[in-house]
Amino acid sequence: MEQSDFTWKKDYPPSLQDGMTVKVTGYVVPVEAQPFFMSFLLVDDPQNCPFCGSGEGYGPVLEVQLKRPIAETPEFAQVTVEGTLRFVEDEYSSQLFRLVDAQVMD
């Protein structure tokens, strides 16, 4: 991914396809304080959280949009989610992916 003039040129790995089903494990970072929520961020390590980590930058972050709401989950609870991978084609966003129609696996 390259940035120039406030736009991003994105290159997606050939092993990933828009619309494919993926399963990912990470740590929950809620984006809203709600008793039930439909979306959250998933980070690979709580120290890499863009809002609460060490302040030295951050690692991979995946936006997760759930199929059905779930009860409030503690921040940094480890979860596995499965859903449909969608590429974010917006050239003005550095976001590469989003997981939609996801569900938390038991």
C-alpha positions as CSV (number, residue, x, y, z in Angstrom):
1,M,0.0,0.0,0.0
2,E,1.4,3.4,-1.0
3,Q,0.3,6.9,0.0
4,S,0.5,9.9,-2.3
5,D,-1.4,13.1,-2.4
6,F,-3.7,12.0,0.4
7,T,-4.8,8.9,-1.5
8,W,-3.8,5.2,-1.1
9,K,-2.9,2.7,-3.8
10,K,-3.9,-0.7,-2.4
11,D,-2.5,-4.1,-3.4
12,Y,-4.3,-7.1,-2.0
13,P,-2.5,-10.4,-1.7
14,P,-3.7,-12.9,-4.3
15,S,-4.5,-15.5,-1.6
16,L,-7.3,-13.1,-0.3
17,Q,-10.5,-12.6,-2.4
18,D,-13.2,-10.1,-1.8
19,G,-16.3,-12.0,-0.5
20,M,-14.4,-15.0,0.8
21,T,-15.3,-16.5,4.3
22,V,-12.6,-16.1,6.9
23,K,-12.1,-16.9,10.5
24,V,-9.9,-14.6,12.6
25,T,-8.9,-14.6,16.3
26,G,-8.0,-11.4,18.1
27,Y,-8.9,-9.0,20.9
28,V,-12.1,-6.9,21.1
29,V,-11.9,-3.1,21.1
30,P,-15.4,-1.7,21.4
31,V,-16.1,1.5,19.5
32,E,-19.2,2.4,21.5
33,A,-20.3,1.9,25.0
34,Q,-23.6,-0.1,24.5
35,P,-25.2,-3.0,26.3
36,F,-25.4,-4.8,22.9
37,F,-23.3,-3.9,19.9
38,M,-23.1,-4.8,16.2
39,S,-19.5,-3.7,15.4
40,F,-16.1,-3.5,17.1
41,L,-12.5,-3.5,16.1
42,L,-10.3,-6.6,16.3
43,V,-6.6,-6.2,17.1
44,D,-3.9,-8.8,17.2
45,D,-2.4,-7.6,20.4
46,P,-3.9,-5.1,23.0
47,Q,-0.7,-3.2,23.0
48,N,-1.3,-2.5,19.3
49,C,-4.6,-0.9,19.9
50,P,-4.8,2.5,18.0
51,F,-6.7,4.1,21.0
52,C,-5.0,2.6,24.1
53,G,-1.7,1.0,23.2
54,S,1.8,2.2,23.8
55,G,1.5,5.3,21.5
56,E,4.3,4.0,19.2
57,G,2.0,3.3,16.3
58,Y,-0.3,0.4,16.0
59,G,-0.6,-3.0,14.3
60,P,-3.3,-4.7,12.3
61,V,-6.8,-3.6,13.0
62,L,-9.9,-5.2,11.5
63,E,-13.4,-3.6,11.6
64,V,-16.0,-6.3,12.4
65,Q,-19.7,-5.8,11.6
66,L,-21.8,-8.5,13.2
67,K,-24.8,-10.3,11.7
68,R,-26.6,-10.2,15.0
69,P,-25.9,-8.0,18.1
70,I,-24.0,-9.5,21.0
71,A,-24.0,-8.5,24.6
72,E,-21.4,-6.1,25.8
73,T,-18.0,-7.9,25.8
74,P,-15.1,-6.8,28.0
75,E,-12.4,-4.7,26.3
76,F,-9.6,-7.0,25.1
77,A,-11.6,-10.2,25.4
78,Q,-10.1,-12.7,23.0
79,V,-12.6,-13.9,20.4
80,T,-12.8,-15.8,17.2
81,V,-15.1,-14.4,14.5
82,E,-16.1,-15.8,11.2
83,G,-17.6,-13.7,8.4
84,T,-17.3,-12.3,4.9
85,L,-14.1,-10.4,4.0
86,R,-14.7,-7.2,2.1
87,F,-12.0,-5.1,0.5
88,V,-12.2,-1.4,1.2
89,E,-11.6,0.2,-2.2
90,D,-11.9,3.9,-1.0
91,E,-8.7,5.5,-2.1
92,Y,-9.0,8.1,0.6
93,S,-8.9,5.5,3.4
94,S,-5.9,3.5,4.6
95,Q,-8.3,0.8,5.7
96,L,-7.8,-2.4,3.6
97,F,-10.5,-4.8,4.9
98,R,-13.7,-5.2,6.9
99,L,-15.4,-8.3,8.1
100,V,-19.1,-8.3,7.5
101,D,-22.1,-10.6,8.4
102,A,-19.7,-11.9,11.1
103,Q,-20.5,-14.0,14.1
104,V,-18.6,-14.8,17.2
105,M,-17.6,-18.4,17.4
106,D,-17.9,-20.5,20.6
